[in-house]
Amino acid sequence: MEIRWIRDHISETVHHYRNGEDLYREQMEAYVGRTELVRDGLSAGSLDLRITGLRPSDDGQYVCTVGDADAYAEAIVKLEVSG
């Protein structure tokens, strides 16, 4: 299974997870050390991404894609950061 969170407007990787491993080498520099895929709900289909140290620049749309050999799906999430 592969899960990728992407910033919608710039199509760059915020977090990438594949076959039980987080793949940080593809991650945007702005998110290094600040993201975590919450694994507690993976078996139930929950693909939550935790972003720590929120910044105004984190505001916007994110796309979550998930796929394996048999299926592919995506969802769009809007994050609003207020200070």
N, C-alpha and C positions, 0 to 999 in steps of 0.2 A: 504494500500500500504506500502511496505517495501523497503527501499533503504539502501544499505550498500556499503561503500567504503572500500576496503581492500588493504593492501600492498601485491603485487603479490608474492614476493619471500619469505615472512614469514607468509602469510595468517593470519595476525592479523588486527583487525578492526581499521580503521582510523576515520570513522564516521558512525553512525547508526541512521536511521530515520525510525520510524514506526507510522502509523496512526496519523500523525500530530505532533509527538513528537520526539525530539532529545534524544537518549538514550546514555548518556555519560558514564555510568558505565562499558560498554564493550570496551571503547576506549583505545588504546595503550597509555601508559603514555607519550610517546614522543609527542603526539598530543593534550594533554589536554590543553584546553583554546586557541587552535590555529585553530580550524576548524569550518566551518559554511556551511550548505547546503543552497545555494542561492535559496530561495523559489519563487522569482519573476517569474521564467519560468516553475515551476512544471506543471502547467495546460497545457503547450505547449510541455511538454516532455523534458525540459531542466533540467538536474540533476547535475548542476555545484557544485563543492566543492571548497570553498575558504580556503586556508591555509595561515595563516599570520605568520610572523617571519620566513620566509623560511631559512632552514639550508641545508648544503651540504648533510646531511644524508637523506633529503627528496627526493633526486634524485632517479628516478627509475620508475618502472611500478606500476600502480594502477589498480584495477579491480572494476568497479561499477556494482553492481547487483541490479536489481529491480524486484519485484514480487508482486503478489496478488493471490487471490484464483484461478484465471483463467489463468494467464500467468507468464512467467519468462523470463528475458533477461539479458545479461551482455555485458559489453564493457570494453576494455583495453585502458588505457591512459598512455602515457609516459611523465613524468615530468623531464625536464632537468634544473637543478639549476646551474647557472654559477656565479662566483663572481668577 
